[in-house]
Amino acid sequence: MNTPIPELAESAAPQGVQARWGSAVSPDLEAARLRLLAYVEVTPTCWLWTGTFYTQFGKPTYGQAYLNRKRMGAHRLSYIVHVGPIPDGLDILHSCDNPPCVNPAHLSPGTHRQNIADARARHGEWSPYGEKHGRARLSQADVDTIRAELAKGAYQRVLAERYGVTQAHISHIAKVKRWNVTRPESAEVAA
Ligand SMILES: [Zn+2]
């Protein structure tokens, strides 16, 4: 894991993103952007975070990243480095309904209330992996089995079909070291 994505690292703001930093982007932010991209797996739609995750009720939620030693959601950092500062007190909402996604084209500022309301309307509860995008919920046992199968050389595509999830999801599982992270592996992301 953690293979850098040079072609992206070299690129300017992704398509569909109106960057507000302009030429004023600082070296700090640019460095943070490159670090962020080293933990991203780009799919045709979402950019999946492959680093450490925040967890809620034992399940991964948002990616965990750092800017100037301050810990923050990877999606928030992505918004900051690609688009601009986050207005005070606002959450960063996912138009794709996929919390691990850090594609700035899918991110926009909104209120916390709006964020929770959106999630409830979609899932009936707050959930990091909804049914959209073919992301059926997988139990820890499923994830363990998938990892074991992958280690034995099973094809991601075959596992995706068997478990009713996207291949990107399987690939994501293959890359994230531990599904249930109870203690932040901060050093890895902060490096
Ligand atoms: Zn997305």
Boltz pocket constraint, residues with backbone or C-beta under 6 A from the ligand:
constraints:
  - pocket:
      binder: B
      contacts: [[A, 45], [A, 46], [A, 47], [A, 94], [A, 96], [A, 97], [A, 98], [A, 101], [A, 102], [A, 103], [A, 106]]
      max_distance: 6.0
